[in-house]
Structures are given as structure tokens and as C-alpha cells.
Amino acid sequence: MILEFEPGDKVFNPNNKEWGIGQVQSMIKGKVTVNFENVGKKVINAENVELKKINEQN
């Protein structure tokens, strides 16, 4: 799996929308650390949890 996230990217978890918008902090060996506005920092295994990138260019 190729991960398309970089630090600073804005993302959300479609299965936990109540977490709010998150900002990617780091990516190490398939683990993405994201700071979400409503639940704080979460370490997510990107192979098991789908994150959607928010396109800010629209």
C-alpha cells in the first residue's frame, strides 16, 4: 500500500466523523499520527483504517 499523506495534510476518518478534521503529524512504517480537533492525537494503522485527505484547493 502506498500512503499518500505528508505532515500537514488535513484528513478525516469516514468511520469516526465525530473526531473532526485532523492534521497529519508524522508517518512511520504505516502508522500515521494525526491530531484531530475533537479527540486529540491518534496513532492510526493506515493498513486497517481508512483516512480521507481533504482537498483544500476546491
Secondary structure, 3 states (H helix, E strand, C coil): CCCCCCCCCEEECCCCHHHCCEEEEEEECCEEEEEECCCEEEEEECCCCCCEECCCCC
